[in-house]
Amino acid sequence: MGSIEQRRHPRLAANLVIRVSAIRAERADHESGRMLDVSEGGLCFVGARYLPPGTSVKIEFADCSLVGEVRHCRMRDYSSRVEFVTGVQVHEIEAGQESWRDLTQAAS
């Protein structure tokens, strides 16, 4: 029995280096990651750290700066090192609205 697709927006494969900042009460932790896919409502990336669902994050790449919330995070299967696949729901585009629109338009 197959699973039913529950996404609101279609996904587009991506391969972009990003900077991820987990926004915590008194500090922000930064790391690099690689975006795997993108849609109008969110994105998925691979990074070195586990980010609990509900964590607020800032994601930066090219001229874009996005704020969102971690929806899921799991260890990546079949990787030669420990990596986590993280899905983020985008709440706000702080900068680079046109670049974000161009990136996600191909997914619509």
One Martini backbone bead per residue (centre of mass of N, CA, C, O) as a GRO file, in nm:
protein
  108
    1MET     BB    1   0.093   0.039   0.026
    2GLY     BB    2   0.077   0.358  -0.046
    3SER     BB    3   0.152   0.679  -0.008
    4ILE     BB    4   0.025   0.992   0.067
    5GLU     BB    5   0.041   1.296  -0.054
    6GLN     BB    6   0.087   1.605   0.171
    7ARG     BB    7   0.170   1.824  -0.003
    8ARG     BB    8   0.114   2.157  -0.116
    9HIS     BB    9   0.395   2.155  -0.273
   10PRO     BB   10   0.605   2.114  -0.506
   11ARG     BB   11   0.914   1.965  -0.576
   12LEU     BB   12   1.265   2.067  -0.608
   13ALA     BB   13   1.559   2.008  -0.695
   14ALA     BB   14   1.867   2.066  -0.508
   15ASN     BB   15   2.222   2.228  -0.500
   16LEU     BB   16   2.288   2.406  -0.214
   17VAL     BB   17   2.465   2.616  -0.031
   18ILE     BB   18   2.420   2.669   0.323
   19ARG     BB   19   2.313   2.870   0.602
   20VAL     BB   20   2.263   2.768   0.941
   21SER     BB   21   2.048   2.905   1.206
   22ALA     BB   22   1.994   2.842   1.531
   23ILE     BB   23   1.738   2.978   1.727
   24ARG     BB   24   1.799   3.077   2.042
   25ALA     BB   25   1.750   3.247   2.315
   26GLU     BB   26   2.084   3.355   2.343
   27ARG     BB   27   2.150   3.212   2.056
   28ALA     BB   28   2.340   3.124   1.755
   29ASP     BB   29   2.377   2.842   1.551
   30HIS     BB   30   2.621   2.749   1.309
   31GLU     BB   31   2.596   2.611   0.966
   32SER     BB   32   2.647   2.397   0.712
   33GLY     BB   33   2.476   2.309   0.402
   34ARG     BB   34   2.246   2.110   0.184
   35MET     BB   35   2.028   2.153  -0.053
   36LEU     BB   36   1.778   1.929  -0.191
   37ASP     BB   37   1.496   2.090  -0.163
   38VAL     BB   38   1.208   2.279  -0.304
   39SER     BB   39   0.946   2.513  -0.216
   40GLU     BB   40   0.722   2.750  -0.145
   41GLY     BB   41   0.704   2.633   0.179
   42GLY     BB   42   1.004   2.494   0.150
   43LEU     BB   43   1.276   2.278   0.280
   44CYS     BB   44   1.567   2.065   0.225
   45PHE     BB   45   1.842   1.944   0.433
   46VAL     BB   46   2.191   1.888   0.495
   47GLY     BB   47   2.344   1.810   0.814
   48ALA     BB   48   2.539   1.765   1.121
   49ARG     BB   49   2.272   1.836   1.288
   50TYR     BB   50   2.037   1.813   1.525
   51LEU     BB   51   1.696   1.938   1.484
   52PRO     BB   52   1.435   2.008   1.648
   53PRO     BB   53   1.127   2.024   1.636
   54GLY     BB   54   1.053   2.385   1.639
   55THR     BB   55   1.296   2.511   1.540
   56SER     BB   56   1.443   2.803   1.479
   57VAL     BB   57   1.544   2.933   1.151
   58LYS     BB   58   1.818   3.046   0.951
   59ILE     BB   59   1.849   3.095   0.593
   60GLU     BB   60   2.141   3.111   0.374
   61PHE     BB   61   2.162   3.222   0.023
   62ALA     BB   62   2.302   3.410  -0.155
   63ASP     BB   63   2.043   3.667  -0.131
   64CYS     BB   64   1.910   3.488   0.086
   65SER     BB   65   1.664   3.520   0.366
   66LEU     BB   66   1.534   3.285   0.601
   67VAL     BB   67   1.245   3.196   0.799
   68GLY     BB   68   1.190   2.908   1.019
   69GLU     BB   69   1.071   2.562   1.075
   70VAL     BB   70   1.116   2.270   1.210
   71ARG     BB   71   0.953   1.957   1.118
   72HIS     BB   72   1.208   1.764   1.049
   73CYS     BB   73   1.449   1.503   1.175
   74ARG     BB   74   1.698   1.282   1.027
   75MET     BB   75   1.888   1.031   0.968
   76ARG     BB   76   2.095   0.946   0.723
   77ASP     BB   77   2.104   0.718   0.490
   78TYR     BB   78   2.391   0.586   0.363
   79SER     BB   79   2.625   0.733   0.509
   80SER     BB   80   2.968   0.801   0.579
   81ARG     BB   81   2.827   1.006   0.774
   82VAL     BB   82   2.691   1.210   0.998
   83GLU     BB   83   2.354   1.295   0.902
   84PHE     BB   84   2.086   1.538   0.846
   85VAL     BB   85   1.748   1.549   0.761
   86THR     BB   86   1.583   1.868   0.696
   87GLY     BB   87   1.269   2.019   0.752
   88VAL     BB   88   1.136   2.339   0.630
   89GLN     BB   89   0.927   2.599   0.721
   90VAL     BB   90   0.842   2.888   0.568
   91HIS     BB   91   0.770   3.224   0.701
   92GLU     BB   92   1.018   3.416   0.594
   93ILE     BB   93   1.138   3.675   0.370
   94GLU     BB   94   1.399   3.895   0.421
   95ALA     BB   95   1.566   3.819   0.152
   96GLY     BB   96   1.539   3.757  -0.186
   97GLN     BB   97   1.254   3.725  -0.325
   98GLU     BB   98   1.325   3.682  -0.625
   99SER     BB   99   1.509   3.434  -0.592
  100TRP     BB  100   1.299   3.256  -0.452
  101ARG     BB  101   1.092   3.264  -0.678
  102ASP     BB  102   1.273   3.141  -0.898
  103LEU     BB  103   1.330   2.872  -0.745
  104THR     BB  104   1.008   2.795  -0.701
  105GLN     BB  105   0.867   2.813  -0.983
  106ALA     BB  106   0.962   2.535  -1.099
  107ALA     BB  107   0.774   2.383  -0.875
  108SER     BB  108   0.475   2.487  -0.986
   0.00000   0.00000   0.00000
